[in-house]
Amino acid sequence: MKKQRTLSLAKSLLFSLFISAAIFNSPSSLAQQPLITPEMEVHDLFGMEGREFRPGIFGRAVGMATVRLSRIEISEGTSTPDHNHADEEIVLLLEGSIKAFMGDKEFIVKPGELITIPAYVQHRYIALEDSVTLEAFGPGRDLK
């Protein structure tokens, strides 16, 4: 039993020495790297320049490493394509009225209501009148 404790202690000591040597003797060691302090930023999602993603769909987005928030304006009669993606999505209708389709289900969505879309679920929506949504995605998906 004493031999096992001694061996375990020796392994721990060697591991600690190895890690210390790697950190303090490496040209790219953590000891030589400047610390990065994340900072909060303020963005004007309603005032920033946006772009037309497809005819009748105009958007603005702010993305980070793990989440993105978009403001989407969709003209009456315009439909998003039928699609799915690896990201979960939440769509909050701010103005107008849309009809959302998921599989064989249809939902009429009014201002203040949310659509929650799990990853890989086939979906689309059509604007029943000029509409504005806020859409949250993870993990920071880019709108291209």
C-alpha positions, 0 to 999 in steps of 0.5 A: 500500500505504501509503495502505491502511495509513493508511486502515485505521489511520484507520478503527481510530482512528475506531472506537475513538473512537466506542466510547469516546464511546458508553461514557463519554458515554452515560447508560447507559454501562458505566462508570456501571453497577455490576459484578455478581458472580455468586454460588453459592447452596445449595438443598435440592432434597429439602427444599424445597416442591414441587407436584403437576404432575398427579395422581400426579406431584409435583416440586421444581425449581431452575433457572438461565438454562441448566439446571434440575434437578428431583426428581420423585416419580411414583406407581405406575401413573402415566404422563407424557404422550407429549411432546417438547421443544426441550431435551435431558433426562437422567433418573436413577432414584433409587428404584423402577422405570419403563418408558420409551417412545421411539418404538417402543422400550421400556426398563425402568429401575432405580435408578442407571440413566439415560435420555438423551433428545435434543431433539424425541424423542417420549417418556414413562414410566410408574412400575412402582412408586412412583419418584423421579427426578432430571431435568436439562434445559437451558436452564433450562426452567420446570416449569409 
